[in-house]
């Protein structure tokens, strides 16, 4: 955001200095200069509005990307928890099977 602010301040400062220089060194009459200034000001305002819109779109894009990233992380966490639960269940099942087998073997030997 700091880059955008610096760009905007530089842009507006340049526009102002350019307008002052045009007034001081212009070989044209007053009405022509006013028309030129009006046109340039309008052009600068259009450029500024386009810049503001582009910054707003980029901000929305970043926000959307952040939301999507959060969603992916949440989904990955849920999947990891599911895998851990499945692994624990499998280990418990193996332990129960081993205990059953040990108990069965213990009964046969006595």
Protein Blocks (a to p, Z undefined) as FASTA:
>chain_A
ZZmmmmmmmmmmmmmmmmmmmmmmpcbdfklmmmmmmmmmmmmmmmmmmmmmmmmmmmmm
mmmmmmmmmmmmmmmmmmmmmmmmmmmmmmmmmmmmmmmmmmmmmmmmZZ
